[in-house]
């Protein structure tokens, strides 16, 4: 079984987006908190996709 190591960067980028966006969405004022929440959503999607492609390389 080969692990797709090239997708680990996608996992790390998603995790970084989540770690930055969760506190920022509560700290920032009104128009900017929406952007931070969308970054968290994109981070969750990126991290899930990275984990999926790392564990099952031929999924798509």
C-alpha positions as a Markdown table, in Angstrom:
| # | Residue | x | y | z |
|---|---|---|---|---|
| 1 | Unk | 0.0 | 0.0 | 0.0 |
| 2 | Unk | 1.5 | 3.3 | -1.0 |
| 3 | Unk | 0.7 | 6.4 | 0.9 |
| 4 | Unk | 0.3 | 9.6 | -1.1 |
| 5 | Unk | 2.8 | 11.8 | 0.7 |
| 6 | Unk | 2.1 | 14.7 | -1.7 |
| 7 | Unk | -1.2 | 15.4 | -0.1 |
| 8 | Unk | 0.2 | 15.9 | 3.4 |
| 9 | Unk | 0.7 | 19.6 | 2.5 |
| 10 | Unk | -3.0 | 19.9 | 1.8 |
| 11 | Unk | -3.7 | 18.5 | 5.3 |
| 12 | Unk | -1.3 | 20.9 | 6.9 |
| 13 | Unk | -2.7 | 23.9 | 5.0 |
| 14 | Unk | -6.2 | 22.9 | 6.0 |
| 15 | Unk | -5.2 | 22.5 | 9.6 |
| 16 | Unk | -3.5 | 25.9 | 9.6 |
| 17 | Unk | -6.6 | 27.5 | 8.1 |
| 18 | Unk | -8.7 | 26.0 | 10.9 |
| 19 | Unk | -6.3 | 27.0 | 13.6 |
| 20 | Unk | -6.2 | 30.6 | 12.4 |
| 21 | Unk | -9.9 | 30.9 | 11.4 |
| 22 | Unk | -11.6 | 29.7 | 14.5 |
| 23 | Unk | -10.3 | 32.3 | 16.9 |
| 24 | Unk | -10.3 | 35.0 | 14.2 |
| 25 | Unk | -14.0 | 34.4 | 13.5 |
| 26 | Unk | -14.8 | 35.4 | 17.1 |
| 27 | Unk | -12.2 | 38.1 | 17.4 |
| 28 | Unk | -12.8 | 40.1 | 14.2 |
| 29 | Unk | -15.6 | 42.7 | 13.6 |
| 30 | Unk | -18.7 | 42.1 | 11.5 |
| 31 | Unk | -17.7 | 42.0 | 7.9 |
| 32 | Unk | -14.4 | 40.3 | 8.5 |
| 33 | Unk | -15.7 | 37.5 | 10.7 |
| 34 | Unk | -17.6 | 36.1 | 7.8 |
| 35 | Unk | -14.4 | 35.8 | 5.8 |
| 36 | Unk | -12.7 | 34.0 | 8.7 |
| 37 | Unk | -15.6 | 31.6 | 9.0 |
| 38 | Unk | -15.4 | 30.8 | 5.3 |
| 39 | Unk | -11.6 | 30.2 | 5.6 |
| 40 | Unk | -12.4 | 27.7 | 8.4 |
| 41 | Unk | -14.9 | 26.0 | 6.1 |
| 42 | Unk | -12.3 | 25.8 | 3.3 |
| 43 | Unk | -9.8 | 24.5 | 5.8 |
| 44 | Unk | -12.1 | 21.7 | 6.8 |
| 45 | Unk | -12.8 | 20.8 | 3.2 |
| 46 | Unk | -9.1 | 20.9 | 2.3 |
| 47 | Unk | -8.1 | 18.8 | 5.3 |
| 48 | Unk | -10.8 | 16.2 | 4.7 |
| 49 | Unk | -9.8 | 16.0 | 1.0 |
| 50 | Unk | -6.1 | 15.6 | 2.0 |
| 51 | Unk | -6.8 | 12.8 | 4.5 |
| 52 | Unk | -9.0 | 11.1 | 2.0 |
| 53 | Unk | -6.5 | 11.3 | -0.8 |
| 54 | Unk | -3.6 | 10.3 | 1.5 |
| 55 | Unk | -5.4 | 7.2 | 2.8 |
| 56 | Unk | -7.1 | 6.2 | -0.5 |
| 57 | Unk | -4.9 | 7.5 | -3.4 |
| 58 | Unk | -7.1 | 6.3 | -6.2 |
| 59 | Unk | -10.4 | 7.6 | -4.7 |
| 60 | Unk | -11.2 | 10.0 | -7.5 |
